[in-house]
Amino acid sequence: MVDYRVPIRDVLFSLHEVNDYADHYASLGGFGDFSLGDVEAVLPELGRFASEVLAPLSAVGDSQGVRLDDGQVTTPEGFAQAYRQYVEGGWPTLAQPEVYGGTPMPYSVKIAASEFLQAANQSWCMYTALNDGAIKCLTEFADPELVSRFVPKLVSGQWLSTMCLTEPACGSDLNLLRCKAEPAADGRYRIYGTKIFISSGDHDFTDNIVHLVLARLPGAPAGTRGISLFVVPKRCLDAEGESAEANRLSCVSTEHKMGLRGSATCVMAFDGAEGWLVGEPHRGLQNMFVFINKSRLGVGQQAQGQIEAAYQTALAYAHERLAGRAPGGAVNAEQPADALIHQPDIRRMLMSQKAVAEGGRALIHWCAKCVDEVDYGSREQQQAAQQRLGLLIPITKGCLSELASEMTDYGVQILGGHGYVKDWGVEQRVRDVRVTRIYEGTTGIQASDLLARKVLGRDRSAFDRLLAEMRLCCEQARGAHSAALAAQLLAAIAQWEAITDQLAVDAEQAPTLLSAVAVDYLMMAGYITLAFMWLKAAIAAEQRQAEGTHESRFYAAKQQTAAFYYAKLLPRIAGHLAVIRAGAAPLDCDDALAVDEQ
């Protein structure tokens, strides 16, 4: 199995040269002299933890899975010990409020470094993934007493959190939510109901787990308007705010899954568990969306990190494995065969992995800039960034998770039979990353959100500004290489705009149209957005080459990858456009989908 290599230089290229983080950090208030130099200090240290501690545990987690005994989950060997190292290193405090014990820095720093953790061990990361959203949710909506009880311990990593939405009769449609909350003494509530698919619902990392639970109060309005949010700890708190006796909740089973076997996915029973209301009654879903946006960005990063790691393994194997002769003639006549790297189809798959991994990284870093601006920017910055995230989050989560299944599967294909067995770890990546297309909103949900709500909703201005920004970048492409790419991107943008205009008209007469074409619309948007990232990368690389650089090969690789993306991946939008133009009519197929009663 190939060791995971932390791609620090590629990350810095995306931050500094593609996304202009130096100016970004200078524009944020409240961080003094914080700069990219501080980021460069964080990345190697957390990268070392990822590659040396977490990566070796990934296969262990897959083979051992989790164990449930008497309501207590035991995680795979080494997982809990790794978490203690993580806490001792102070990593949970990154980008958290100083007043609660955090280390103040922009959230984008944590995003940049988190790629390494996700690529090294996605299962382990599931236990820590929800803390940032929980902290944000509590600090924004909970009363000060609740914040003081829970947030400092979440910031330090002493406790971890979950998000409890899904129920047996309620998946993505929260209108069907049944979990109940009944008022008790002293402003507390008793929570009753069952939640399923709860990531990290129980574990042995911490002595307490803070559950954020959606439930209905007595007399609440029907539908999502009647949902409230509650904070419910695994263990009740004593007078000093420390963990005390067990609360009335339990993990009754864990799921046996296709992948992420080292992560505990739990069925949780709440039998009168003690909890507290977070924010106003009946506004739980709105409050939880603070949680969900960061979670969806994290899922996009899970997908991107798995592509990067699968690429590294496949690339190393392709350079080492001898099989046949290169089509153009023997490359190494002294050997009985040439390495796989000289086969055009192998190069096609490797370059596809590389282009999506690196383009996806730049896209995630662009989103992270917007998160920083929402958290720390001026009022104008906050509003513009929130609107931009409304478009970018479904594209990032939806498109990258879809492409991750394809790109990690290329790792299996490149390794052939060795990829299909467990020894090299690539088949595990295919299984682990598959869930990113499902949780935190399926691809269909992301696509409908993008098209029906964000693009064709009441206000299309954010979409128009996005296209204007892309066109401005095309105008800035001065060199021969980047100008050629810019011409292709301009044509793609024009097609995107035209099909959007057409859908806006056609949808008025066809109520099912947008749902029927939304996924293809999202994928088209994703390919064009990744092309935008690669144009920015090509412009930066071209400038460095013109200035003269000792990293000429590094920048030439960026230009070659950009050219590959535009030649081999961007043209996929033609297929998606054809499907969109076919509309909803082909789905009028009741006879074809009838259940055979024989």
Backbone torsions as a table, in degrees:
resi	resn	phi	psi	omega
1	MET	NA	136.1	-179.1
2	VAL	-79.8	133.5	177.3
3	ASP	-67.6	144.4	177.3
4	TYR	-74.7	128.6	178.9
5	ARG	-104.4	126.9	-178.0
6	VAL	-74.3	118.1	-173.9
7	PRO	-84.9	62.1	-172.9
8	ILE	-62.7	-42.6	-178.3
9	ARG	-62.4	-40.4	178.8
10	ASP	-66.5	-37.3	178.0
11	VAL	-64.4	-43.7	179.9
12	LEU	-66.1	-35.2	175.4
13	PHE	-60.6	-44.9	179.5
14	SER	-64.6	-44.3	-178.1
15	LEU	-66.9	-50.5	-169.6
16	HIS	-85.1	-49.9	-168.8
17	GLU	-94.7	-27.3	177.5
18	VAL	-91.8	-44.3	-172.8
19	ASN	-106.5	2.2	171.7
20	ASP	53.3	53.2	-177.2
21	TYR	-70.2	-22.5	178.5
22	ALA	-60.5	-49.7	177.7
23	ASP	-67.9	-35.1	179.5
24	HIS	-59.9	-49.5	-179.1
25	TYR	-65.9	-34.6	178.3
26	ALA	-65.4	-25.7	-177.7
27	SER	-83.8	-12.7	-177.1
28	LEU	-89.2	137.7	176.7
29	GLY	-88.9	157.7	171.4
30	GLY	90.8	3.5	-178.2
31	PHE	-121.1	13.5	175.1
32	GLY	57.2	-124.0	-176.6
33	ASP	-96.0	21.9	-179.1
34	PHE	-58.0	138.1	-175.0
35	SER	-150.1	-179.8	176.8
36	LEU	-62.4	-24.7	176.5
37	GLY	-61.0	-35.8	177.0
38	ASP	-67.8	-37.2	176.8
39	VAL	-64.2	-42.7	-179.7
40	GLU	-62.6	-24.6	177.1
41	ALA	-78.4	-32.7	-177.5
42	VAL	-76.8	-43.1	-170.4
43	LEU	-56.8	-48.7	-177.4
44	PRO	-64.0	-35.8	-177.2
45	GLU	-68.8	-48.0	178.5
46	LEU	-70.0	-31.1	175.6
47	GLY	-63.2	-38.0	177.9
48	ARG	-64.9	-42.4	177.1
49	PHE	-61.2	-41.8	-179.6
50	ALA	-63.8	-48.8	-173.8
51	SER	-76.8	-35.7	-174.6
52	GLU	-91.7	-30.8	-175.9
53	VAL	-104.4	-52.3	-173.2
54	LEU	-77.6	-43.5	-174.3
55	ALA	-57.5	-43.9	179.3
56	PRO	-64.4	-20.2	-178.2
57	LEU	-86.4	-9.3	-175.8
58	SER	-62.9	-48.7	179.4
59	ALA	-67.5	-32.9	176.9
60	VAL	-61.5	-46.9	178.9
61	GLY	-60.8	-38.5	-178.6
62	ASP	-68.4	-39.1	-176.9
63	SER	-79.5	-36.0	-176.7
64	GLN	-88.2	-36.4	-173.5
65	GLY	65.1	-165.2	178.5
66	VAL	-107.0	158.3	-180.0
67	ARG	-124.1	137.4	178.6
68	LEU	-116.7	118.7	178.3
69	ASP	-132.0	119.5	177.5
70	ASP	53.5	42.2	176.4
71	GLY	80.3	2.2	-179.3
72	GLN	-114.2	127.0	177.8
73	VAL	-87.0	133.0	170.6
74	THR	-108.2	125.2	-178.2
75	THR	-83.1	167.1	-178.4
76	PRO	-59.0	158.0	-178.3
77	GLU	-55.6	126.6	177.1
78	GLY	93.9	-17.0	-176.4
79	PHE	-64.9	-51.1	-177.4
80	ALA	-66.0	-37.7	177.9
81	GLN	-64.2	-38.6	177.2
82	ALA	-63.7	-37.9	178.5
83	TYR	-64.5	-38.7	177.7
84	ARG	-62.4	-38.2	175.3
85	GLN	-63.4	-40.3	179.3
86	TYR	-60.5	-44.9	179.8
87	VAL	-68.5	-43.1	179.8
88	GLU	-61.5	-30.1	177.1
89	GLY	-76.9	-6.9	179.5
90	GLY	78.4	12.5	-173.5
91	TRP	-67.5	-33.0	178.8
92	PRO	-62.1	-22.5	-175.6
93	THR	-80.7	-9.4	-176.7
94	LEU	-58.4	133.2	174.6
95	ALA	60.5	31.5	175.8
96	GLN	-112.8	157.9	-176.5
97	PRO	-61.0	131.7	-178.0
98	GLU	-61.4	-33.0	-178.1
99	VAL	-62.2	-22.8	178.5
100	TYR	-105.8	15.3	178.7
101	GLY	96.1	10.3	-178.1
102	GLY	-83.5	169.9	175.1
103	THR	-103.4	105.6	-171.3
104	PRO	-69.3	121.7	173.2
105	MET	-165.8	160.7	-179.4
106	PRO	-60.7	147.4	-179.2
107	TYR	-60.1	-28.9	-178.5
108	SER	-60.3	-25.8	177.5
109	VAL	-63.6	-45.4	179.2
110	LYS	-64.1	-40.2	178.5
111	ILE	-61.2	-44.9	-178.3
112	ALA	-60.1	-42.5	-177.8
113	ALA	-79.2	-27.2	-176.0
114	SER	-65.6	-23.5	176.3
115	GLU	-53.8	-40.7	-176.7
116	PHE	-63.5	-40.7	-179.7
117	LEU	-66.5	-44.8	-178.6
118	GLN	-64.5	-41.5	179.6
119	ALA	-67.6	-33.4	-177.1
120	ALA	-75.7	-40.4	-173.5
121	ASN	-163.5	87.3	-176.9
122	GLN	-63.2	-37.5	-179.6
123	SER	-60.8	-46.7	-179.8
124	TRP	-61.6	-39.4	-177.8
125	CYS	-64.1	-23.6	-179.8
126	MET	-60.6	-29.3	-178.2
127	TYR	-72.5	-26.8	-176.6
128	THR	-105.1	-7.3	-166.0
129	ALA	-67.6	-25.4	-170.6
130	LEU	-98.7	-2.1	-177.0
131	ASN	-64.8	-42.2	-177.7
132	ASP	-59.4	-46.1	-179.9
133	GLY	-65.9	-38.2	179.1
134	ALA	-64.8	-43.4	178.9
135	ILE	-61.4	-45.1	179.3
136	LYS	-62.0	-43.9	-178.3
137	CYS	-63.9	-45.7	-178.4
138	LEU	-67.7	-43.8	-177.9
139	THR	-67.2	-27.9	-179.3
140	GLU	-83.2	-33.9	-168.5
141	PHE	-121.7	-23.8	-177.1
142	ALA	-77.8	156.2	177.0
143	ASP	-73.7	160.4	-173.1
144	PRO	-55.4	-35.6	-179.0
145	GLU	-64.6	-43.3	177.6
146	LEU	-64.7	-41.3	178.6
147	VAL	-58.4	-45.3	-178.2
148	SER	-66.1	-29.3	179.8
149	ARG	-73.8	-41.9	-168.3
150	PHE	-106.5	-39.5	-168.8
151	VAL	-65.7	-45.8	-179.2
152	PRO	-57.6	-36.0	-179.2
153	LYS	-75.4	-29.1	173.7
154	LEU	-72.0	-39.7	179.6
155	VAL	-63.5	-42.4	-178.6
156	SER	-72.5	-19.9	-174.1
157	GLY	90.0	1.0	177.8
158	GLN	-60.9	-36.9	174.6
159	TRP	-121.5	159.2	175.3
160	LEU	-124.3	168.4	-172.6
161	SER	-128.9	165.9	173.5
162	THR	-134.0	172.8	174.4
163	MET	-127.3	114.6	-174.3
164	CYS	-108.5	95.7	179.3
165	LEU	-112.3	-56.9	-165.8
166	THR	-69.5	142.0	178.3
167	GLU	-129.4	166.0	-178.7
168	PRO	-54.5	-36.8	-179.8
169	ALA	-104.3	13.0	-172.4
170	CYS	-146.4	100.9	176.4
171	GLY	-96.0	-106.0	178.7
172	SER	-74.5	-22.5	-178.9
173	ASP	-89.6	93.2	-176.8
174	LEU	-75.7	-4.6	171.9
175	ASN	-58.5	-26.7	-175.7
176	LEU	-89.9	5.4	-175.4
177	LEU	-61.3	135.0	-174.5
178	ARG	-119.4	-15.4	-176.7
179	CYS	-53.5	135.5	-173.3
180	LYS	-111.9	150.6	173.9
181	ALA	-128.4	120.8	-179.2
182	GLU	-112.0	132.5	179.3
183	PRO	-59.5	140.8	176.7
184	ALA	-127.1	-162.1	-177.4
185	ALA	-77.6	157.6	171.4
186	ASP	58.9	33.1	177.5
187	GLY	75.8	8.7	178.5
188	ARG	-91.9	169.9	179.5
189	TYR	-133.4	157.7	173.7
190	ARG	-110.4	125.8	-174.9
191	ILE	-103.2	131.2	180.0
192	TYR	-128.7	135.1	175.4
193	GLY	144.9	178.1	-178.9
194	THR	-122.5	133.9	175.5
195	LYS	-118.0	141.3	-179.7
196	ILE	-122.0	164.6	-180.0
197	PHE	56.9	41.7	-178.6
198	ILE	-92.2	105.9	179.1
199	SER	-63.7	128.2	178.0
200	SER	61.9	31.4	178.8
201	GLY	-59.1	-28.6	172.4
202	ASP	-150.5	151.2	-179.6
203	HIS	-171.5	179.4	179.9
204	ASP	-114.1	21.5	177.8
205	PHE	-74.3	-41.6	-174.2
206	THR	-133.8	160.4	-178.4
207	ASP	-82.0	-12.1	176.7
208	ASN	-140.2	150.6	179.9
209	ILE	-130.6	130.1	-176.7
210	VAL	-99.6	109.5	-179.4
211	HIS	-93.5	128.6	169.1
212	LEU	-98.5	116.8	-166.8
213	VAL	-121.0	131.0	172.0
214	LEU	-89.3	131.0	-179.2
215	ALA	-154.0	169.0	-179.3
216	ARG	-107.7	135.2	172.8
217	LEU	-80.7	158.7	176.1
218	PRO	-57.2	135.3	178.9
219	GLY	73.1	13.1	-178.8
220	ALA	-67.6	148.1	175.9
221	PRO	-59.6	154.0	177.4
222	ALA	-68.8	162.2	176.1
223	GLY	75.1	-166.3	-176.1
224	THR	-69.1	-18.0	179.4
225	ARG	-69.6	-13.9	-177.8
226	GLY	-106.1	19.9	-177.1
227	ILE	-100.0	133.0	177.0
228	SER	-116.8	164.0	-176.6
229	LEU	-114.9	136.6	-177.9
230	PHE	-132.3	146.8	172.4
231	VAL	-102.4	124.2	-172.0
232	VAL	-132.7	107.3	-179.3
233	PRO	-79.5	152.1	175.2
234	LYS	-61.3	-41.0	177.3
235	ARG	-117.3	139.1	177.6
236	CYS	-64.1	163.6	-177.2
237	LEU	-106.5	142.0	175.9
238	ASP	-86.0	-173.2	-175.3
239	ALA	-62.4	-26.5	179.8
240	GLU	-90.9	1.7	179.7
241	GLY	83.0	13.8	178.9
242	GLU	-94.8	162.9	179.5
243	SER	-63.3	133.6	-179.3
244	ALA	-125.4	-132.1	-176.4
245	GLU	-68.9	161.0	-179.3
246	ALA	-65.0	137.5	173.8
247	ASN	-76.9	167.9	-175.9
248	ARG	-87.6	65.7	174.9
249	LEU	-147.6	158.0	-178.3
250	SER	-158.0	156.3	169.9
251	CYS	-89.2	116.2	-176.5
252	VAL	-95.0	-18.9	175.0
253	SER	-166.5	162.0	173.3
254	THR	-120.2	148.2	-176.8
255	GLU	-78.7	144.2	173.7
256	HIS	-98.1	109.8	-162.4
257	LYS	-113.0	163.3	174.7
258	MET	-63.6	-41.6	-178.3
259	GLY	-145.7	-170.7	-176.6
260	LEU	48.1	45.0	-174.6
261	ARG	-71.3	-20.9	176.9
262	GLY	-80.4	-6.2	179.5
263	SER	-100.5	132.1	-179.4
264	ALA	-82.3	111.8	174.0
265	THR	-104.7	114.5	-161.8
266	CYS	-114.3	151.2	162.7
267	VAL	-96.4	119.7	-174.5
268	MET	-111.3	130.6	177.3
269	ALA	-108.0	125.2	176.7
270	PHE	-107.8	112.6	-174.3
271	ASP	-117.3	66.4	-176.2
272	GLY	81.0	31.2	-178.6
273	ALA	-66.3	141.0	-179.8
274	GLU	-75.5	132.0	179.1
275	GLY	-152.3	175.3	-178.6
276	TRP	-130.7	144.3	178.0
277	LEU	-70.6	134.8	176.3
278	VAL	-106.9	115.0	-179.4
279	GLY	76.4	-161.1	-176.8
280	GLU	-79.6	151.8	174.3
281	PRO	-59.2	146.6	173.2
282	HIS	69.1	10.9	177.4
283	ARG	-118.1	23.6	-175.5
284	GLY	-63.8	-40.7	-177.4
285	LEU	-67.2	-41.7	177.2
286	GLN	-61.6	-42.1	179.5
287	ASN	-65.9	-37.1	-178.7
288	MET	-67.4	-22.4	-177.7
289	PHE	-66.0	-22.3	170.8
290	VAL	-60.0	-39.6	177.5
291	PHE	-65.6	-46.2	-168.4
292	ILE	-69.3	-38.9	-177.9
293	ASN	-60.5	-46.3	178.0
294	LYS	-66.2	-35.1	179.0
295	SER	-64.3	-41.1	-179.0
296	ARG	-68.7	-36.1	174.6
297	LEU	-63.7	-39.8	176.9
298	GLY	-62.1	-36.6	178.1
299	VAL	-66.5	-41.0	174.7
300	GLY	-58.2	-37.8	178.8
301	GLN	-72.0	-34.2	173.4
302	GLN	-56.4	-46.2	-179.3
303	ALA	-62.1	-47.7	-178.2
304	GLN	-63.8	-42.3	-179.6
305	GLY	-64.2	-37.9	178.7
306	GLN	-68.2	-35.6	176.1
307	ILE	-63.1	-46.5	-180.0
308	GLU	-57.9	-46.1	-177.7
309	ALA	-67.9	-39.8	177.1
310	ALA	-63.6	-38.6	177.3
311	TYR	-61.6	-44.2	-179.2
312	GLN	-59.4	-44.5	179.6
313	THR	-65.2	-45.4	-178.3
314	ALA	-65.6	-38.8	179.4
315	LEU	-64.0	-45.6	179.2
316	ALA	-61.5	-42.8	-179.7
317	TYR	-64.5	-42.3	-178.0
318	ALA	-64.4	-30.1	177.2
319	HIS	-77.0	-27.5	-174.9
320	GLU	-94.4	-35.3	-171.5
321	ARG	-76.1	123.8	176.2
322	LEU	-93.3	128.5	-179.4
323	ALA	-163.2	108.0	177.4
324	GLY	71.7	-176.7	178.7
325	ARG	-108.8	149.2	175.9
326	ALA	-61.0	141.5	-177.2
327	PRO	-56.4	-30.0	-178.8
328	GLY	-86.0	4.1	-177.9
329	GLY	117.7	162.0	-174.7
330	ALA	-57.9	132.1	176.4
331	VAL	-89.0	-38.8	179.5
332	ASN	-130.1	91.2	-175.3
333	ALA	-65.9	-21.0	179.9
334	GLU	-75.1	-15.5	178.2
335	GLN	-99.4	155.5	179.6
336	PRO	-70.0	-16.5	179.2
337	ALA	-156.2	167.8	176.7
338	ASP	-97.7	159.4	178.8
339	ALA	-69.2	151.9	180.0
340	LEU	-57.2	-27.2	-175.7
341	ILE	-58.2	-18.9	-178.1
342	HIS	-90.0	-0.3	177.7
343	GLN	-86.2	124.9	-176.7
344	PRO	-55.5	-39.3	-178.0
345	ASP	-69.0	-33.9	175.1
346	ILE	-64.5	-42.2	178.1
347	ARG	-63.4	-38.2	178.4
348	ARG	-58.1	-45.9	-178.1
349	MET	-70.6	-42.2	178.9
350	LEU	-63.4	-44.1	-179.8
351	MET	-66.8	-33.1	175.9
352	SER	-63.9	-45.3	177.2
353	GLN	-59.0	-47.7	-177.6
354	LYS	-62.8	-44.0	-176.6
355	ALA	-65.2	-40.3	-179.2
356	VAL	-75.2	-39.6	179.3
357	ALA	-62.1	-46.3	-176.2
358	GLU	-78.4	-38.2	174.8
359	GLY	-66.2	-39.6	177.2
360	GLY	-64.1	-37.7	176.8
361	ARG	-60.3	-46.6	180.0
362	ALA	-62.3	-37.7	178.4
363	LEU	-65.3	-43.0	178.6
364	ILE	-63.6	-40.4	178.8
365	HIS	-67.5	-31.9	174.8
366	TRP	-65.2	-45.6	175.9
367	CYS	-59.6	-40.8	-178.1
368	ALA	-63.5	-34.6	173.4
369	LYS	-59.4	-42.8	179.6
370	CYS	-64.6	-39.1	177.5
371	VAL	-61.5	-43.8	176.1
372	ASP	-56.6	-44.4	-177.2
373	GLU	-68.2	-36.5	175.4
374	VAL	-64.3	-40.0	-176.8
375	ASP	-77.5	-37.0	-167.8
376	TYR	-130.3	-2.8	-174.1
377	GLY	-82.1	177.0	173.6
378	SER	-66.5	170.9	-179.7
379	ARG	-60.1	-40.0	178.4
380	GLU	-64.1	-45.4	178.5
381	GLN	-60.1	-43.5	-178.3
382	GLN	-60.6	-45.7	-178.2
383	GLN	-64.9	-46.2	-179.4
384	ALA	-65.4	-40.3	-178.6
385	ALA	-68.4	-37.7	178.5
386	GLN	-63.4	-41.0	178.0
387	GLN	-66.9	-40.5	179.0
388	ARG	-64.3	-42.3	177.8
389	LEU	-62.6	-34.3	177.8
390	GLY	-55.6	-33.6	176.3
391	LEU	-84.8	-44.4	-170.5
392	LEU	-75.3	-32.8	-176.6
393	ILE	-63.1	-50.8	178.4
394	PRO	-64.1	-33.3	176.9
395	ILE	-65.8	-47.0	-176.8
396	THR	-64.6	-52.0	-178.4
397	LYS	-65.0	-48.8	-173.9
398	GLY	-69.2	-51.3	-175.2
399	CYS	-69.9	-45.6	-177.6
400	LEU	-66.2	-36.6	179.0
401	SER	-68.1	-38.1	176.0
402	GLU	-63.9	-46.7	-178.3
403	LEU	-68.3	-27.2	-178.6
404	ALA	-64.2	-37.1	177.2
405	SER	-62.3	-42.4	178.8
406	GLU	-67.5	-45.5	-172.9
407	MET	-74.1	-35.7	175.3
408	THR	-70.7	-33.5	176.4
409	ASP	-65.0	-30.8	172.9
410	TYR	-58.5	-32.9	176.8
411	GLY	-60.2	-43.1	175.8
412	VAL	-62.0	-43.7	-176.3
413	GLN	-64.6	-41.7	-178.7
414	ILE	-65.3	-39.6	179.9
415	LEU	-81.0	-11.6	178.5
416	GLY	62.9	-133.4	179.9
417	GLY	-59.0	-34.0	178.1
418	HIS	-68.1	-24.1	176.1
419	GLY	-77.7	-28.4	-176.3
420	TYR	-78.5	-21.1	176.4
421	VAL	-95.7	170.4	-169.2
422	LYS	-79.2	-16.4	-167.6
423	ASP	-54.7	-38.4	-174.3
424	TRP	-94.8	-10.7	174.1
425	GLY	84.6	-4.1	-176.2
426	VAL	-76.4	-31.8	178.0
427	GLU	-66.5	-31.3	175.6
428	GLN	-65.0	-38.5	179.6
429	ARG	-63.7	-38.4	176.8
430	VAL	-60.2	-44.4	-178.3
431	ARG	-70.7	-41.7	-177.5
432	ASP	-65.8	-43.5	-172.9
433	VAL	-77.8	-14.7	-175.8
434	ARG	-59.1	-33.1	-175.9
435	VAL	-71.0	-17.2	-179.3
436	THR	-63.8	-20.0	177.0
437	ARG	-81.2	-5.7	-174.6
438	ILE	-113.5	-57.2	-171.0
439	TYR	-78.6	163.0	-171.3
440	GLU	58.9	30.3	179.1
441	GLY	99.4	117.2	-179.0
442	THR	-61.9	169.5	178.0
443	THR	-59.2	-38.5	178.1
444	GLY	-62.6	-38.4	178.4
445	ILE	-68.2	-43.2	177.6
446	GLN	-61.1	-41.0	-176.4
447	ALA	-67.3	-43.6	178.6
448	SER	-65.5	-37.8	177.2
449	ASP	-61.2	-45.0	-179.2
450	LEU	-62.8	-53.4	-171.1
451	LEU	-76.5	-52.9	-171.9
452	ALA	-78.0	-36.2	-174.1
453	ARG	-98.9	-44.0	-171.5
454	LYS	-89.5	-37.8	-178.4
455	VAL	-91.6	-49.2	-176.2
456	LEU	-103.8	21.0	176.5
457	GLY	-76.9	-156.6	-176.3
458	ARG	-65.3	-32.9	-173.3
459	ASP	-128.8	112.2	-177.9
460	ARG	-93.9	4.8	-171.8
461	SER	-62.2	-35.7	-179.4
462	ALA	-63.9	-40.4	176.9
463	PHE	-62.9	-45.1	179.6
464	ASP	-62.6	-38.6	178.4
465	ARG	-67.7	-35.4	177.4
466	LEU	-62.6	-46.8	178.7
467	LEU	-64.1	-36.7	178.3
468	ALA	-64.3	-39.1	178.7
469	GLU	-65.1	-40.0	178.3
470	MET	-64.2	-42.3	-179.6
471	ARG	-66.4	-37.5	177.3
472	LEU	-61.7	-40.9	177.2
473	CYS	-62.3	-39.5	178.5
474	CYS	-61.0	-36.7	178.7
475	GLU	-67.5	-25.7	-178.2
476	GLN	-84.4	-4.3	178.8
477	ALA	-79.4	102.6	-173.1
478	ARG	-99.5	-34.3	-176.4
479	GLY	-73.5	163.0	-176.1
480	ALA	-61.5	-42.8	-177.1
481	HIS	-67.0	-53.4	-176.4
482	SER	-69.1	-31.9	179.0
483	ALA	-64.5	-37.7	177.9
484	ALA	-64.2	-40.6	177.2
485	LEU	-66.0	-40.7	-178.9
486	ALA	-60.5	-37.5	178.7
487	ALA	-62.8	-40.6	177.0
488	GLN	-65.3	-41.5	-178.5
489	LEU	-66.4	-40.6	178.3
490	LEU	-59.6	-40.0	178.2
491	ALA	-65.2	-40.1	179.4
492	ALA	-66.4	-40.9	178.2
493	ILE	-61.8	-41.5	178.9
494	ALA	-61.8	-40.3	177.3
495	GLN	-65.9	-40.7	179.0
496	TRP	-61.4	-46.6	-178.8
497	GLU	-64.6	-42.1	-177.4
498	ALA	-66.0	-43.5	-179.2
499	ILE	-69.6	-30.9	176.2
500	THR	-65.6	-44.8	177.7
501	ASP	-60.2	-42.5	-178.4
502	GLN	-65.8	-41.7	179.2
503	LEU	-64.0	-36.8	179.1
504	ALA	-60.4	-36.6	179.1
505	VAL	-77.1	-49.1	-173.7
506	ASP	-67.0	-31.7	-176.3
507	ALA	-64.4	-23.4	179.8
508	GLU	-65.6	-27.2	-179.2
509	GLN	-104.0	-7.5	-175.6
510	ALA	-134.8	94.0	-173.1
511	PRO	-63.5	-23.0	-179.3
512	THR	-94.9	-2.5	-171.7
513	LEU	-59.3	-50.9	-173.2
514	LEU	-62.4	-41.3	178.1
515	SER	-65.0	-34.3	-176.9
516	ALA	-69.1	-31.1	-173.4
517	VAL	-112.0	1.0	-169.6
518	ALA	-61.8	-41.3	-177.3
519	VAL	-66.1	-42.2	177.2
520	ASP	-65.6	-35.5	176.0
521	TYR	-63.3	-43.8	178.8
522	LEU	-61.9	-44.4	-178.6
523	MET	-65.4	-40.5	175.2
524	MET	-59.5	-46.5	178.1
525	ALA	-60.4	-39.0	179.8
526	GLY	-64.8	-45.5	179.1
527	TYR	-62.3	-39.0	-179.6
528	ILE	-70.2	-40.0	179.2
529	THR	-65.5	-40.9	175.2
530	LEU	-64.5	-34.8	176.1
531	ALA	-63.2	-38.5	175.7
532	PHE	-60.0	-43.8	177.8
533	MET	-61.3	-41.0	-178.2
534	TRP	-73.3	-28.0	173.8
535	LEU	-65.9	-43.5	177.9
536	LYS	-61.7	-39.4	177.7
537	ALA	-65.1	-40.8	-179.4
538	ALA	-66.1	-39.9	178.2
539	ILE	-62.8	-45.1	179.7
540	ALA	-62.8	-43.8	-179.6
541	ALA	-65.0	-40.2	179.5
542	GLU	-63.3	-40.7	178.6
543	GLN	-64.1	-43.3	-180.0
544	ARG	-64.8	-39.7	178.3
545	GLN	-63.3	-40.2	-179.3
546	ALA	-68.1	-34.1	-179.8
547	GLU	-74.7	-21.0	-174.4
548	GLY	91.3	126.4	-175.5
549	THR	-151.6	148.5	175.7
550	HIS	-79.6	-5.2	179.0
551	GLU	-106.2	39.4	-175.5
552	SER	-56.8	-40.6	-178.5
553	ARG	-66.5	-37.8	178.2
554	PHE	-60.3	-47.9	-177.6
555	TYR	-73.1	-32.5	175.0
556	ALA	-62.9	-37.3	177.9
557	ALA	-63.2	-37.6	177.6
558	LYS	-65.2	-42.3	179.4
559	GLN	-65.0	-40.8	179.1
560	GLN	-65.2	-39.9	-179.4
561	THR	-68.7	-38.5	176.0
562	ALA	-61.4	-44.9	179.6
563	ALA	-61.7	-41.9	177.9
564	PHE	-60.7	-46.6	-178.1
565	TYR	-57.4	-46.7	-177.6
566	TYR	-67.6	-31.9	-177.2
567	ALA	-83.5	-34.1	-169.5
568	LYS	-114.7	-23.2	-176.3
569	LEU	-112.2	-43.0	178.7
570	LEU	-57.8	-36.3	179.1
571	PRO	-60.6	-12.0	177.1
572	ARG	-61.5	-19.9	-179.1
573	ILE	-62.8	-24.7	179.9
574	ALA	-61.4	-41.9	178.1
575	GLY	-64.9	-41.8	179.2
576	HIS	-66.5	-38.5	176.7
577	LEU	-61.9	-41.1	179.5
578	ALA	-62.7	-40.6	179.3
579	VAL	-66.6	-42.0	178.4
580	ILE	-60.6	-43.8	-178.7
581	ARG	-66.5	-24.6	177.0
582	ALA	-68.9	-18.7	172.9
583	GLY	69.9	-156.0	-175.2
584	ALA	-93.9	-12.9	-174.0
585	ALA	-55.3	-43.0	-179.5
586	PRO	-62.1	-13.2	179.0
587	LEU	-90.7	-1.3	172.8
588	ASP	-80.7	77.1	-168.3
589	CYS	-137.9	49.3	-177.6
590	ASP	-59.1	-39.9	-179.7
591	ASP	-64.2	-42.6	-178.6
592	ALA	-65.0	-30.3	-176.3
593	LEU	-102.4	10.5	178.3
594	ALA	-67.2	145.5	176.9
595	VAL	-79.3	127.5	179.6
596	ASP	-70.6	119.6	-175.9
597	GLU	-88.7	-1.5	-179.8
598	GLN	-71.7	NA	NA
